[in-house]
Amino acid sequence: MILDTTQIGGCAPTAAICTRAIARDFTAGEQTLRVLHDINVDIRAGELTYLVGESGSGKTTLISIMCGILYPTEGDVRVFGTDIYALDDTALVNFRLENIGFIFQQYNLIPSIDAASNAAVPLIARGMDRREARERAVEMFAKLNIADQAAKLPNQLSGGQQQRVAIARALVHEPRLVVCDEPTAALDAKSGRRVMDLLREVAVAADRACIIVTHDNRIFDLADRILVLEDGRLTHDGTDLPKDH
């Protein structure tokens, strides 16, 4: 069943992210394909929210729009009350830097610098002294059980270690919103639980929120809320998965 999205009201007072009538088109040659249809959702502060759905359902496109990476074709997005697509390019970059941490499915580590320097990038970009920034990064590494990997280059790390460096980079500046694309996909069950515990500790508070795109059924029980996308439409919003998933 498609959720009723005909009533587009104001954003909830507790919304970390508020989307109204979001649509997104992609053009290939002379064809235009609509991949998101009329998405209206509030991601509430203080909750760990999962976004699930089949490959190609629009999950990554939606979170990219929610956090200011990809412009919507139609609709509005507010993040902690800020209309992010009303900002100019410089203001939008600064807003993301101050407020949002990203964990990408492709880790996007800089190959020429070591792991601690990679994780320290958000702090250095905000003007922190490089030595202090690296120290903060190593403290985060300790929580992820990779403190002994701080001086290694990305190509010297396993896939799971690279993923934890990317997670540390997303959390090190204590953002108000953490957006994750498959953060446990390359991790064993124990490491995945450790990451999820850290995400809840760092990213879920009364003034913060975390949204996770995942297929990992090992961690579904940790969600406060689960959203389901099907063919670019929001079809479920609840505390657990519908029976047909």
Buried (B, 14 or more C-beta within 10 A) or exposed (E): EEBEBEEEEEBEEBBBBBBBBBBBEEEEEEEEEBBBBBBBBBBBBBBBBBBBBEEEBBBBBBBBBBBBBBEBBBBBBBBBEBEBBEBEEEEBEBBBBEBBBBBBBEBEBEEEEBBBBBBBBBBBEEEBEEEEBBBBBBEBBEBBBBBEBBEBBBEEBEEBBBBBBBBBBBBBBBBBBBBBBBBBBBBEEEBBBBBBEBBBEBBBBEEBBBBBBBEBEBBBEBBBBBBBBBBBBBBBBEEEBEEEB
